[in-house]
Amino acid sequence: MISKIKTSLGVLKLMKNYPTYFRDYLKLIDKKYLLYKLRNGIKYKVRAKTTDRFIINEIWIHNSYTPKGFEIKESDTVLDIGAHIGVFSIFASHLSKNGKVYSFEPFQENFNLLKDNINLNETKNIIPINKAISNKNSKQSLFISESENKGSGSLHQNNNSKKVTIEAISLQSFLKEYKIKTIDFLKIDCEGAEYEILYNCPKNLLQKIKKISMEYHNLSKENNGSALKKFLEENGFAVTLIPEKKRGTIYAKLI
């Protein structure tokens, strides 16, 4: 209850057209897309009657990826793995005005909305990339949720999903192709693919990452939050793990 009150008050403070948000929450709007206008001038095109709006809450109201000590600075190079419709990428671009944001989103419908949101905000420092980050350069199957959690994709099949083929690139190949020497801020939300991404990074690559802010998913004995925390600590990071039931959050900072 307290969390819902905090979110509602946050929406009132954050959004210029907050009545649209609450009407969408109550499923009273019969449109495919909505435009949310933030008081700071930022706009988001979202899908009505989906969880798109909750991502705005997570990032702008609850600071889920940027708690104290994990702020984005104005000249940072930011990687957004699992950019979805671009909520975090636009947020990061707003903070890293003199830096660059590389946004990875493999699912075409999400990617189209990501580009729409970049154009809506006339953002010049976001580079959208229609690929997934994986352990190798390849074509892969992505399973897309057909539920209210619209556009959520995973490399792992579930009961309510459709399969699409996507392009994937390794983190190592990406850094080489774009001539990136340092990642100041790495955000990951890729529904279980975090393990094959990070576990396959050599130590010298991991040492190029200053901060990692990510959602993890408990999949197995090897692929879970505790194992990932240990892996990152062994590779020179100070790690904070915030567990939930089947998933959680990890904040890691290079020592």
C-alpha positions as CSV (number, residue, x, y, z in Angstrom):
1,M,0.0,0.0,0.0
2,I,2.8,2.4,1.0
3,S,4.6,1.7,-2.3
4,K,1.4,2.3,-4.3
5,I,0.9,5.7,-2.6
6,K,4.5,6.6,-3.2
7,T,4.2,5.7,-6.9
8,S,0.9,7.6,-7.3
9,L,2.4,10.7,-5.7
10,G,5.5,10.3,-7.9
11,V,3.3,10.1,-11.0
12,L,1.6,13.4,-10.0
13,K,4.9,15.1,-9.5
14,L,6.5,13.6,-12.6
15,M,3.9,13.7,-15.3
16,K,2.3,16.8,-16.9
17,N,-0.6,14.8,-18.2
18,Y,-1.0,12.5,-15.2
19,P,-4.8,11.9,-15.8
20,T,-3.8,9.9,-18.9
21,Y,-1.6,7.7,-16.8
22,F,-4.4,6.9,-14.3
23,R,-7.0,6.3,-17.0
24,D,-4.6,3.9,-18.7
25,Y,-3.9,2.2,-15.3
26,L,-7.7,1.6,-15.0
27,K,-7.9,0.5,-18.6
28,L,-10.3,3.3,-19.6
29,I,-8.5,4.3,-22.7
30,D,-9.4,2.6,-26.0
31,K,-6.2,3.5,-28.0
32,K,-3.2,1.4,-29.1
33,Y,-0.7,4.1,-28.2
34,L,-0.5,6.9,-25.7
35,L,1.8,9.9,-25.2
36,Y,3.1,10.6,-21.7
37,K,4.5,14.1,-21.1
38,L,6.8,14.6,-18.2
39,R,7.1,18.0,-16.5
40,N,10.8,18.2,-17.5
41,G,9.8,18.2,-21.2
42,I,10.5,14.6,-22.0
43,K,7.9,12.6,-23.8
44,Y,7.3,8.8,-24.2
45,K,5.1,7.0,-26.7
46,V,3.9,3.9,-24.9
47,R,1.5,1.0,-25.6
48,A,-1.9,1.5,-23.8
49,K,-3.0,-1.2,-21.3
50,T,0.5,-2.7,-21.0
51,T,3.3,-2.5,-18.4
52,D,5.2,0.1,-20.5
53,R,4.1,2.7,-18.0
54,F,5.6,0.8,-15.1
55,I,9.0,1.1,-16.6
56,I,8.7,4.8,-16.3
57,N,7.8,4.4,-12.6
58,E,10.9,2.2,-12.0
59,I,13.3,4.5,-13.7
60,W,12.0,8.0,-13.0
61,I,10.2,7.6,-9.6
62,H,12.0,4.7,-7.9
63,N,15.5,5.2,-9.4
64,S,15.7,1.5,-9.7
65,Y,18.9,1.6,-11.8
66,T,20.5,4.7,-10.4
67,P,20.5,4.7,-6.6
68,K,23.0,6.7,-4.6
69,G,26.5,5.9,-5.8
70,F,25.3,4.8,-9.2
71,E,24.4,8.1,-10.7
72,I,25.0,8.8,-14.4
73,K,27.4,11.6,-15.1
74,E,27.2,14.2,-17.9
75,S,30.0,12.7,-20.0
76,D,29.4,9.0,-19.4
77,T,29.4,6.3,-22.0
78,V,26.2,4.3,-21.2
79,L,25.2,0.8,-22.5
80,D,21.5,-0.1,-22.3
81,I,21.2,-3.8,-22.8
82,G,17.5,-4.6,-23.2
83,A,16.4,-1.0,-24.0
84,H,12.8,-2.0,-24.7
85,I,11.0,1.2,-25.8
86,G,13.8,3.5,-24.7
87,V,12.6,4.7,-21.3
88,F,16.0,4.2,-19.6
89,S,18.0,5.3,-22.7
90,I,16.1,8.7,-22.8
91,F,16.6,9.0,-19.0
92,A,20.4,8.3,-19.4
93,S,20.7,10.7,-22.3
94,H,19.0,13.4,-20.3
95,L,21.8,13.0,-17.6
96,S,24.7,12.2,-19.9
97,K,24.3,15.3,-22.1
98,N,28.0,15.2,-23.2
99,G,28.3,11.4,-23.4
100,K,26.7,8.7,-25.5
101,V,24.1,6.1,-24.9
102,Y,24.2,2.8,-26.9
103,S,20.7,1.2,-26.8
104,F,20.4,-2.5,-27.7
105,E,16.9,-3.8,-28.5
106,P,16.5,-6.9,-30.7
107,F,12.6,-7.1,-30.9
108,Q,11.4,-5.0,-33.9
109,E,8.2,-3.7,-32.3
110,N,10.1,-2.4,-29.3
111,F,12.9,-1.0,-31.5
112,N,10.4,1.0,-33.6
113,L,9.1,2.6,-30.4
114,L,12.6,3.2,-29.2
115,K,13.3,5.1,-32.4
116,D,10.0,7.0,-32.1
117,N,10.9,8.1,-28.6
118,I,14.4,9.2,-29.6
119,N,12.8,11.3,-32.4
120,L,10.1,12.7,-30.1
121,N,12.7,14.0,-27.8
122,E,15.1,15.1,-30.6
123,T,17.8,13.2,-28.8
124,K,21.2,13.3,-30.6
125,N,23.4,11.2,-28.3
126,I,21.5,7.8,-28.4
127,I,22.7,5.2,-30.8
128,P,19.9,2.6,-31.3
129,I,21.1,-0.9,-32.3
130,N,18.6,-3.5,-33.4
131,K,20.5,-6.4,-31.9
132,A,20.8,-8.4,-28.7
133,I,24.0,-8.6,-26.7
134,S,25.0,-12.3,-26.3
135,N,28.0,-14.5,-25.9
136,K,28.7,-14.6,-29.7
137,N,27.7,-13.0,-33.0
138,S,24.8,-15.1,-34.3
139,K,21.1,-15.4,-35.1
140,Q,19.1,-16.5,-32.1
141,S,15.5,-17.2,-31.1
142,L,13.8,-14.7,-28.9
143,F,10.5,-15.5,-27.1
144,I,8.2,-12.5,-26.9
145,S,5.5,-12.2,-24.2
146,E,2.0,-12.1,-25.5
147,S,0.6,-11.0,-22.1
148,E,0.1,-7.5,-20.6
149,N,3.9,-7.4,-20.2
150,K,4.0,-6.4,-23.9
151,G,7.3,-6.6,-25.7
152,S,9.2,-8.4,-22.9
153,G,11.6,-10.8,-24.6
154,S,13.6,-13.8,-23.3
155,L,16.0,-16.3,-24.8
156,H,14.1,-18.9,-22.7
157,Q,10.7,-20.1,-23.8
158,N,7.6,-19.7,-21.6
159,N,4.0,-20.8,-22.0
160,N,2.7,-17.4,-23.3
161,S,5.2,-16.4,-25.9
162,K,5.8,-16.2,-29.6
163,K,9.2,-16.9,-31.2
164,V,11.1,-14.5,-33.5
165,T,14.6,-14.7,-34.9
166,I,17.0,-11.9,-34.0
167,E,20.5,-10.7,-34.6
168,A,23.0,-10.9,-31.7
169,I,26.5,-9.5,-31.1
170,S,29.0,-10.2,-28.4
171,L,30.0,-7.4,-26.1
172,Q,33.6,-7.9,-27.2
173,S,32.7,-7.5,-30.8
174,F,30.6,-4.4,-30.1
175,L,33.3,-2.6,-28.2
176,K,35.8,-3.3,-31.0
177,E,33.5,-2.2,-33.8
178,Y,32.6,1.1,-32.1
179,K,36.1,1.7,-30.7
180,I,34.9,2.0,-27.1
181,K,37.6,1.9,-24.5
182,T,35.5,2.4,-21.3
183,I,31.9,1.7,-20.3
184,D,31.0,4.1,-17.5
185,F,27.6,2.7,-16.9
186,L,26.2,-0.7,-18.0
187,K,22.5,-1.3,-17.5
188,I,21.2,-4.8,-18.1
189,D,17.6,-6.1,-18.2
190,C,17.5,-9.0,-20.6
191,E,15.3,-11.6,-19.0
192,G,17.9,-14.3,-18.2
193,A,20.6,-13.6,-20.9
194,E,22.7,-11.7,-18.3
195,Y,24.6,-14.9,-17.4
196,E,25.8,-15.8,-20.9
197,I,26.7,-12.1,-21.5
198,L,28.8,-11.6,-18.4
199,Y,30.2,-15.1,-17.8
200,N,31.7,-15.1,-21.3
201,C,33.4,-11.7,-20.9
202,P,37.2,-12.0,-20.3
203,K,38.5,-10.2,-17.3
204,N,40.3,-7.5,-19.3
205,L,36.9,-6.6,-20.8
206,L,35.1,-6.6,-17.4
207,Q,37.8,-4.2,-16.2
208,K,36.6,-1.7,-18.8
209,I,33.2,-1.4,-17.0
210,K,33.0,1.0,-14.1
211,K,29.4,0.4,-12.9
212,I,26.8,-2.3,-13.6
213,S,23.2,-1.8,-12.7
214,M,21.1,-4.8,-13.6
215,E,18.1,-7.1,-13.0
216,Y,19.0,-10.8,-12.6
217,H,16.8,-13.9,-12.8
218,N,17.2,-17.1,-10.7
219,L,17.4,-19.8,-13.4
220,S,19.6,-22.6,-12.0
221,K,22.4,-23.5,-9.6
222,E,24.9,-21.8,-11.8
223,N,22.7,-19.0,-13.1
224,N,21.3,-17.1,-10.1
225,G,22.0,-13.9,-8.2
226,S,24.3,-15.3,-5.6
227,A,26.5,-17.0,-8.3
228,L,26.6,-13.8,-10.3
229,K,27.6,-11.8,-7.3
230,K,30.4,-14.1,-6.6
231,F,31.6,-14.0,-10.2
232,L,31.6,-10.2,-10.3
233,E,33.5,-10.0,-6.9
234,E,36.1,-12.4,-8.2
235,N,36.6,-10.0,-11.2
236,G,37.2,-7.0,-9.1
237,F,33.8,-5.5,-8.3
238,A,32.2,-4.4,-5.1
239,V,28.7,-5.9,-5.3
240,T,25.3,-5.2,-3.7
241,L,22.6,-7.8,-4.2
242,I,18.9,-7.0,-3.5
243,P,17.0,-10.3,-3.8
244,E,13.3,-10.9,-4.5
245,K,11.6,-14.2,-5.1
246,K,12.6,-15.2,-8.6
247,R,14.7,-12.2,-9.5
248,G,16.5,-9.3,-8.0
249,T,18.8,-6.4,-8.6
250,I,22.6,-6.2,-8.6
251,Y,24.7,-3.1,-8.3
252,A,28.4,-3.6,-9.0
253,K,31.2,-1.0,-9.0
254,L,34.7,-1.7,-10.2
255,I,37.1,-1.4,-7.3
